[in-house]
Amino acid sequence: QVQLVESGGGLVQAGDSLRLSCAASGRTFSFYFMGWFRQAPGKEREFVVGINRNGGRIDYSDSVKGRFTISRDNAKNTVYLQMNSLKPEDTAIYYCAAGSAIILDATRIPYWGQGTQVTVSS
């Protein structure tokens, strides 16, 4: 059984920072790809950032490039998302994602966390 458990969401003001964590358990050897997606009210789930197993490839969406940083600790089976200079438009539920290949399409992600709410006030 695979589990992804996110933590670190909350309510912040514009310009503040937050750090999300996602701890994986179960068949983590298959997690070549780990990443974050987000879903705002009334919108589709969208790709935010993804990282491969050794960190040699990182993909960012244009909307977060330069503000968000992903990192991964394979010894702890944990991926982190450092979010700086947060904007109200970053408000969404953030989901941890994992899979055996690099996947930027939410419909193809095999494993999801339960999500953590990030709210940025103006």
Sequence and secondary structure as in RCSB ss.txt:
>XXXX:A:sequence
QVQLVESGGGLVQAGDSLRLSCAASGRTFSFYFMGWFRQAPGKEREFVVGINRNGGRIDYSDSVKGRFTISRDNA
KNTVYLQMNSLKPEDTAIYYCAAGSAIILDATRIPYWGQGTQVTVSS
>XXXX:A:secstr
  EEEEE  EEEETT  EEEEEEEESSGGG SEEEEEEE TTS  EEEEEE TTSS EEE TTTTTTEEEEEETT
TTEEEEEE S  GGG EEEEEEEESS    GGG  EE   EEEEEE 
